[in-house]
């Protein structure tokens, strides 16, 4: 039977990089960690590490397993925190799991309004991929999820759906900053910072580039909008991002312009478990999300 100690040792090696560092973190001997890892591999029938010259390197199977192990430890951490809060006489009033692009932008703005109106409310915000948002809400580890549109909701209900425009973001002083009526074709000839394949925005742009026969040179791609903005900020290219990320980009000294994508917008959904009822706090949060999104749907003023 798989043991907690085996999972803990595996995670420690993956996180700390070496058996000796994992042993220090777990307060056990290095041979003990090596033995636990060998027992785990034997039990699972998997080669999790390649051993060479006294070092171990994770195999692709180890990285696949780590994703599930991290979810397990997140669950344990939530249980421990909840127990501590009960012991202290307080409970988290609302746990929100959100895709990263919104956990770092929309959620803080909306939550600030909610907390101001509910002085005794406490909240926890978790940033993760859409598939993990769905899992957190369906397993009752989060009250509300904010995700990209997803047809596989696994026992969840979509309680609200919104959309905001995409914006073209540029480094300060870029030649395109004086342009009007931007389209994707306007970006040809400039290094492009894109989204990784498999992301909602990345797949959309790949389809648009293909359908419109647009040749954009993707200089860098990443799965996080904050990283896209960071690369553009440093002059490594131009990009198209959601209006929330564009607002943060401008606040850091970059520039953002409207871009015509043929009616395509950045869509997202607020989800809860099936048959869940919207309480006053949830209604207040959705209203705050609406208000934040509405501001970003307004036309962008011309930049001087």
C-alpha positions in Angstrom: 0.0 0.0 0.0 1.2 3.5 -0.8 2.2 5.3 2.3 2.2 9.0 3.3 5.9 8.8 4.0 6.7 7.6 0.5 4.7 10.5 -1.0 6.3 12.9 1.3 9.8 11.7 0.5 9.1 11.8 -3.3 7.8 15.4 -3.0 10.8 16.4 -0.9 13.3 15.1 -3.5 11.4 16.8 -6.4 11.2 20.1 -4.5 14.7 20.2 -3.1 16.5 18.7 -6.0 18.7 16.2 -4.2 18.4 13.3 -1.8 20.6 14.9 0.8 18.5 18.1 0.7 15.3 16.1 1.0 16.8 14.2 3.9 17.6 17.4 5.7 14.1 18.8 5.1 12.5 15.6 6.4 15.0 15.2 9.3 15.9 11.7 8.4 19.1 10.1 6.9 20.0 10.2 3.3 20.0 6.4 3.0 16.5 6.3 4.5 15.2 8.7 1.8 16.9 6.6 -0.9 15.3 3.4 0.5 11.9 5.0 0.7 12.1 6.2 -3.0 13.2 2.8 -4.2 10.3 1.2 -2.3 8.0 3.7 -3.9 9.3 2.9 -7.4 8.9 -0.8 -6.8 5.4 -0.4 -5.5 4.3 1.8 -8.4 6.2 -0.1 -11.0 7.7 3.2 -12.3 11.2 4.5 -12.8 10.8 7.9 -11.2 14.5 8.9 -11.2 17.6 8.2 -13.3 20.7 7.6 -11.2 24.1 8.6 -12.4 27.4 9.3 -10.7 25.7 9.7 -7.3 23.0 12.0 -8.6 19.4 11.5 -9.4 17.4 13.1 -12.2 13.5 13.0 -12.4 12.0 11.1 -15.3 8.9 12.4 -17.2 6.9 10.0 -15.0 8.1 11.8 -11.9 6.9 15.1 -13.2 3.5 13.6 -14.1 3.2 12.1 -10.6 4.3 15.4 -9.0 1.2 17.2 -10.3 -1.1 14.9 -8.5 1.1 14.9 -5.4 1.0 18.7 -5.2 -2.8 18.6 -5.2 -2.7 16.1 -2.4 -0.5 18.3 -0.3 -2.6 21.4 -1.1 -5.6 19.5 0.4 -3.6 18.6 3.5 -2.5 22.2 3.9 -6.1 23.4 3.6 -7.2 20.9 6.3 -4.5 22.0 8.7 -5.3 25.7 8.1 -9.0 25.1 8.7 -8.3 23.2 11.9 -6.1 26.1 13.1 -8.8 28.6 12.3 -11.4 26.6 14.1 -9.1 26.4 17.2 -8.7 30.2 17.0 -12.5 30.7 16.8 -12.6 31.9 13.2 -13.4 30.4 9.8 -12.6 31.5 6.3 -15.8 32.9 4.9 -15.0 32.5 1.2 -12.4 30.5 -0.7 -11.9 31.5 -4.3 -10.0 29.5 -6.9 -9.1 31.4 -10.0 -7.1 31.1 -13.2 -3.8 33.1 -12.8 -4.7 35.9 -15.2 -7.7 36.8 -13.0 -6.3 35.8 -9.6 -3.7 38.5 -9.9 -5.9 41.2 -11.4 -9.7 40.9 -11.3 -10.0 39.1 -8.0 -8.1 41.6 -5.8 -10.1 44.5 -7.2 -13.4 42.7 -6.7 -12.5 41.3 -3.3 -11.5 44.7 -2.0 -15.0 45.9 -2.6 -16.6 42.9 -0.9 -14.3 43.0 2.1 -15.1 46.7 2.6 -18.8 45.9 2.7 -18.4 42.9 4.9 -16.1 43.9 7.7 -16.1 40.4 9.4 -15.5 38.5 6.2 -12.2 36.7 5.6 -11.2 35.2 2.3 -8.6 32.9 0.7 -7.6 33.1 -2.9 -5.9 30.3 -4.8 -4.3 30.7 -8.2 -4.2 27.7 -10.5 -5.0 26.3 -14.0 -8.6 26.0 -15.1 -8.7 22.2 -14.7 -7.5 22.5 -11.1 -10.0 25.3 -10.4 -12.8 22.9 -11.4 -11.3 20.2 -9.2 -11.0 22.5 -6.2 -14.6 23.6 -6.4 -16.1 20.2 -7.2 -14.2 18.7 -4.2 -15.5 21.4 -1.9 -12.1 22.9 -1.3 -13.2 26.2 -2.8 -16.6 28.0 -2.7 -16.3 29.9 -6.0 -14.2 29.2 -9.1 -13.3 31.6 -11.9 -12.3 29.8 -15.0 -12.0 30.0 -18.8 -15.1 28.7 -20.5 -15.2 25.0 -19.9 -17.8 22.5 -21.1 -16.5 19.8 -18.6 -17.7 21.2 -15.3 -18.0 17.8 -13.5 -20.9 18.6 -11.2 -20.5 22.3 -11.2 -22.8 25.0 -12.5 -21.9 28.2 -14.3 -23.5 31.0 -12.2 -22.2 33.9 -14.2 -20.4 34.5 -17.5 -18.5 37.6 -18.5 -16.2 38.9 -21.3 -13.8 41.8 -21.6 -11.9 43.0 -24.7 -8.4 41.9 -25.7 -5.8 44.6 -25.8 -2.5 44.9 -27.7 0.3 45.7 -25.2 3.6 47.4 -26.1 6.7 48.6 -24.4 6.8 52.3 -23.8 7.7 54.3 -26.9 7.0 51.4 -29.3 6.4 52.5 -33.0 2.9 51.0 -32.9 1.9 53.2 -29.9 0.7 55.9 -32.3 -1.3 53.5 -34.5 -5.1 53.4 -34.8 -7.4 50.6 -35.8 -4.9 47.8 -34.9 -5.5 44.3 -36.1 -3.4 41.1 -35.8 -2.0 41.8 -39.2 -0.7 45.2 -37.9 1.7 43.2 -35.7 3.4 41.4 -38.6 7.1 42.2 -38.7 7.4 42.6 -34.9 8.6 40.0 -32.5 5.5 38.5 -30.8 5.1 37.2 -27.3 2.5 34.5 -27.4 0.7 32.0 -25.1 1.7 28.4 -24.9 -0.3 25.8 -26.8 -3.1 24.4 -24.8 -4.1 27.7 -23.2 -7.4 29.2 -24.1 -5.9 32.4 -25.5 -3.0 30.6 -27.2 -5.3 28.3 -29.0 -7.5 31.2 -30.1 -4.6 33.1 -31.6 -3.2 30.1 -33.3 -6.6 29.6 -35.0 -6.9 33.3 -36.0 -3.3 33.4 -37.4 -4.0 30.2 -39.4 -7.4 31.4 -40.7 -6.2 34.8 -41.6 -2.9 33.5 -42.9 -1.0 35.9 -40.7 2.7 35.3 -40.3 3.7 36.4 -36.7 7.0 35.4 -35.4 6.5 34.1 -31.9 9.7 35.0 -30.1 8.7 33.7 -26.7 5.6 31.9 -25.5 4.4 31.2 -21.9 1.3 30.1 -20.2 1.0 33.1 -17.8 -0.3 36.5 -18.8 1.8 38.2 -16.2 4.9 36.7 -17.8 3.7 37.9 -21.3 3.5 41.4 -19.9 6.9 41.2 -18.3 8.6 40.2 -21.5 6.8 43.0 -23.4 7.7 45.4 -20.7 11.4 44.6 -21.3 11.1 45.3 -25.0 11.3 41.7 -26.2 8.2 41.9 -28.3 4.5 42.9 -28.5 1.5 40.8 -27.4 -2.3 40.6 -27.1 -3.7 40.0 -23.7 -6.9 40.3 -21.7 -8.0 43.8 -20.6 -7.2 43.0 -16.9 -3.6 42.2 -17.7 -3.4 45.2 -20.0 -4.4 47.5 -17.2 -1.7 46.1 -15.0 0.8 46.5 -17.9 0.0 50.2 -18.3 0.3 50.7 -14.5 3.8 49.4 -14.7 4.7 51.9 -17.5 3.8 50.0 -20.6 1.2 50.9 -23.2 -2.0 49.3 -24.3 -4.2 49.8 -27.4 -7.5 48.4 -28.6 -7.2 45.7 -31.3 -9.8 44.4 -33.6 -10.0 40.6 -33.3 -13.2 40.2 -35.3 -15.5 40.2 -32.2 -13.4 37.8 -30.1 -13.2 38.7 -26.4 -11.6 37.2 -23.4 -14.4 35.2 -21.8 -14.5 33.7 -18.3 -17.0 32.1 -16.0 -17.8 32.0 -12.3 -18.7 28.5 -11.2 -20.0 26.8 -8.1 -21.1 23.3 -7.2 -24.4 22.2 -8.6 -27.4 23.1 -6.4 -25.3 25.6 -4.5 -27.3 28.7 -3.5 -25.9 32.2 -4.0 -25.7 33.8 -0.5 -25.3 37.5 0.1 -21.5 37.3 0.1 -21.4 35.4 -3.3 -23.9 37.8 -4.8 -21.8 40.7 -3.5 -18.7 39.2 -5.1 -20.4 38.7 -8.5 -21.6 42.2 -8.4 -18.1 43.5 -7.7 -16.7 41.3 -10.6 -19.3 42.8 -12.9 -18.4 46.4 -11.9 -14.6 45.8 -12.5 -15.2 44.1 -15.8 -17.6 46.8 -16.9 -14.9 49.5 -16.5 -12.5 47.6 -18.7 -15.1 47.1 -21.4 -15.3 50.9 -21.9 -13.3 52.2 -24.9 -9.6 53.0 -24.2 -8.9 56.7 -24.2 -6.5 57.8 -26.8 -2.9 57.9 -25.5 -1.1 61.2 -26.0 
